[in-house]
């Protein structure tokens, strides 16, 4: 018969082992997402210097097609994975495919072919990333899901912040260097996953896209956090495409300084996730979302104008932008849980991410269209106004449809 002390010791060891497993999944994600984020800093040289005569709209396709791949393959992967009851296979295939197409993107001199390679690379990358995140949920219960996602989130945020900095530095060595390093990092996932991962004994049933969409009909308050996420992701796609091009064409900065600028935008966003989440628990979601979004929109609208005065002005604006982005993000995610019952949170989060992914697809296209008819100052002004007008619409919905007070 097992004593109480022995039972507690077994549970403690199991918890430690599970934490190690989650950290390992986080490390594989760090490799996978860093590989992708290495590419942002020197997109102007990689695209414009190789393919002359492209319009700004055509330039924006390079990012849009990868986000479309994320949207399509992100949904498809977990459905197929559940159906066949396999996880590790997708990580292995994803790592190999990503590595191959990172290299292939450096070989073509035909822009439509590059876009096809970019789409396929994105499909393989999100295949690995989606399944790594799914495994975190597979190995988590109701008592440790928040902790495990927090651990995983640290690795994900580090990849998004450090990747552009490293990419900017190595791009100064060779324009193709970020792609070669990305291929190496992706391929490194292969042996680690092959020998370090096992499929869960029991594969948990995931929520379908149809169920997620139906959850929005059953819980109409979901429209509020989903609208916030749509606009946030739209601006994320806009900024990740616009900023390197702005730094290259307007300020003439090197790849390393461009990578540093992207990193400076990401750092406050990363740091503020946990404390801002706690503050929203104490003082309410709407107040934080409205104040944060309003100031974010104002700052974004002046970025193009203020940034044209020099790198120091731009850095100050980017840090402030990252701060207010970090203020709004945790509150919008927490509002998902507030809007539905606990059993429906997975369905609601699926819809939340689906709507957000549509936003990030649109962001680069908005930039490309604006730059055809205007300059960066006007483009960033319009992007900021989109934020402010959208916020006004959301406030009307909150107060008119749901009769709730914001402050």
C-alpha positions, -999 to 999 in steps of 0.1 A, spaced: 0 0 0 13 34 -10 17 59 19 7 95 17 43 106 16 51 82 -12 20 94 -32 31 130 -27 66 122 -38 53 104 -70 31 134 -78 60 158 -72 83 138 -95 56 136 -122 51 174 -120 88 181 -124 90 157 -153 61 173 -170 76 208 -165 108 195 -182 87 182 -210 69 216 -215 103 234 -214 116 210 -241 86 218 -263 92 254 -256 128 251 -267 118 234 -300 94 263 -305 122 288 -298 142 272 -327 111 271 -350 99 307 -345 134 322 -343 140 307 -377 111 326 -391 117 359 -373 153 361 -385 140 371 -419 122 403 -411 152 427 -408 166 425 -443 134 419 -464 141 451 -484 175 438 -496 163 402 -501 133 413 -522 138 448 -537 175 443 -546 168 410 -563 135 417 -580 135 452 -596 103 470 -606 81 457 -578 54 479 -565 49 483 -527 17 461 -530 37 434 -547 64 437 -520 38 432 -493 28 398 -508 59 382 -494 45 385 -459 9 381 -468 13 347 -484 31 333 -453 2 345 -431 -23 329 -455 -3 297 -451 -6 300 -413 -43 305 -416 -50 276 -438 -24 250 -426 -29 260 -389 -65 249 -391 -58 218 -412 -29 205 -392 -46 199 -359 -77 184 -376 -55 159 -395 -33 152 -365 -64 144 -343 -79 122 -370 -48 100 -374 -37 102 -338 -2 114 -344 18 144 -333 56 139 -337 53 130 -374 41 166 -382 70 182 -363 95 161 -382 79 168 -416 75 204 -407 112 209 -397 125 192 -429 101 210 -452 108 244 -436 146 239 -439 143 229 -476 122 259 -485 142 284 -466 171 274 -489 150 273 -520 139 309 -514 175 320 -519 178 303 -553 150 317 -575 151 349 -595 114 348 -604 92 366 -579 60 345 -582 82 314 -576 96 330 -545 60 336 -533 52 300 -539 83 289 -519 73 313 -492 38 299 -489 51 263 -487 77 273 -461 50 289 -440 28 258 -443 56 236 -430 66 260 -403 31 264 -389 28 226 -391 56 222 -365 45 252 -344 8 242 -343 16 207 -331 42 219 -305 15 241 -290 -10 213 -292 14 190 -273 15 215 -245 -22 212 -242 -20 174 -245 3 172 -215 -16 198 -194 -46 194 -171 -69 219 -156 -46 223 -126 -15 232 -146 -26 245 -180 -20 282 -171 14 275 -157 24 254 -187 12 279 -213 31 306 -193 63 286 -196 57 280 -233 48 316 -238 82 327 -225 100 307 -252 76 319 -279 81 356 -269 118 353 -267 119 339 -303 98 368 -316 120 394 -298 155 379 -304 150 367 -339 149 401 -357 179 413 -337 200 382 -346 187 383 -382 197 420 -386 232 413 -374 239 382 -396 222 398 -426 251 424 -426 274 394 -434 254 382 -464 219 389 -476 211 352 -476 226 344 -442 193 347 -423 178 321 -446 207 297 -442 207 301 -404 169 296 -405 173 264 -424 199 252 -399 176 260 -369 147 243 -385 167 212 -393 180 211 -358 145 204 -346 145 171 -365 169 150 -344 157 167 -311 121 158 -320 130 123 -333 148 112 -302 133 135 -275 96 134 -282 69 107 -279 33 108 -290 9 111 -261 -8 78 -252 -41 95 -255 -47 122 -281 -73 147 -268 -100 157 -292 -96 193 -304 -123 217 -313 -132 221 -350 -134 255 -367 -171 250 -372 -176 246 -334 -154 276 -328 -175 298 -351 -208 285 -336 -195 295 -302 -195 331 -313 -232 328 -322 -240 313 -288 -218 338 -269 -222 372 -287 -199 390 -262 -170 371 -280 -173 398 -307 -156 423 -285 -122 405 -278 -123 391 -313 -126 426 -329 -97 438 -307 -76 408 -318 -85 414 -355 -73 450 -353 -42 441 -332 -31 414 -356 -38 436 -386 -14 462 -372 11 434 -364 12 424 -400 13 460 -411 42 469 -388 63 438 -395 62 446 -432 63 484 -430 90 490 -404 120 473 -422 110 490 -454 106 524 -437 140 520 -420 156 511 -453 140 536 -476 135 567 -453 164 564 -427 188 543 -447 196 521 -417 217 490 -419 202 455 -413 216 453 -378 200 486 -367 167 475 -383 168 442 -364 175 462 -332 145 484 -339 122 454 -343 136 439 -311 130 472 -292 94 471 -302 90 435 -290 108 438 -256 83 459 -237 55 438 -252 72 406 -238 79 421 -204 44 435 -198 24 403 -206 22 389 -170 19 421 -150 -7 436 -173 -27 404 -171 -27 407 -133 -37 443 -135 -66 435 -158 -78 410 -132 -79 437 -106 -91 468 -124 -111 453 -153 -105 445 -190 -124 472 -208 -107 501 -191 -73 487 -199 -83 479 -235 -98 513 -242 -71 534 -227 -43 512 -242 -58 511 -277 -65 548 -278 -29 557 -269 -16 530 -292 -36 544 -321 -23 579 -315 13 568 -312 10 546 -344 -5 575 -363 26 597 -357 52 570 -361 59 577 -398 62 615 -392 82 614 -360 105 585 -371 116 605 -402 135 629 -379 160 601 -370 166 568 -354 165 581 -318 130 596 -323 119 563 -339 133 542 -310 113 562 -285 81 559 -305 86 521 -310 92 515 -273 60 534 -265 42 515 -291 55 482 -276 44 493 -242 8 500 -251 6 469 -273 17 449 -242 -10 466 -221 -39 456 -244 -29 420 -254 -33 402 -221 -67 419 -214 -81 409 -248 -71 373 -243 -84 373 -207 -117 387 -220 -122 355 -239 -126 336 -206 -149 362 -193 -172 360 -223 -179 322 -222 -183 293 -199 -151 274 -188 -161 244 -210 -163 265 -241 -130 284 -236 -112 262 -262 -138 268 -288 -138 306 -281 -100 307 -283 -101 289 -316 -124 316 -330 -103 344 -314 -72 331 -332 -90 325 -365 -103 361 -366 -68 374 -355 -51 354 -383 -74 370 -409 -63 404 -396 -26 396 -399 -31 385 -435 -48 419 -444 -22 441 -426 6 439 -452 -19 444 -481 -32 475 -464 4 488 -463 10 480 -499 -22 497 -511 -15 528 -490 21 532 -503 9 531 -539 -10 564 -534 9 580 -505 41 579 -484 50 563 -450 38 592 -429 3 590 -444 4 552 -443 11 551 -405 -14 579 -400 -41 558 -417 -31 528 -397 -35 547 -365 -68 561 -376 -80 525 -383 -71 517 -347 -90 547 -333 -121 543 -355 -123 506 -347 -120 514 -310 -149 539 -313 -170 512 -330 -162 487 -303 -171 511 -276 -205 517 -292 -210 479 -293 -201 475 -257 -223 503 -244 -251 499 -270 -255 462 -275 -243 448 -242 -252 478 -219 -219 476 -201 -199 504 -185 -163 508 -196 -149 528 -167 
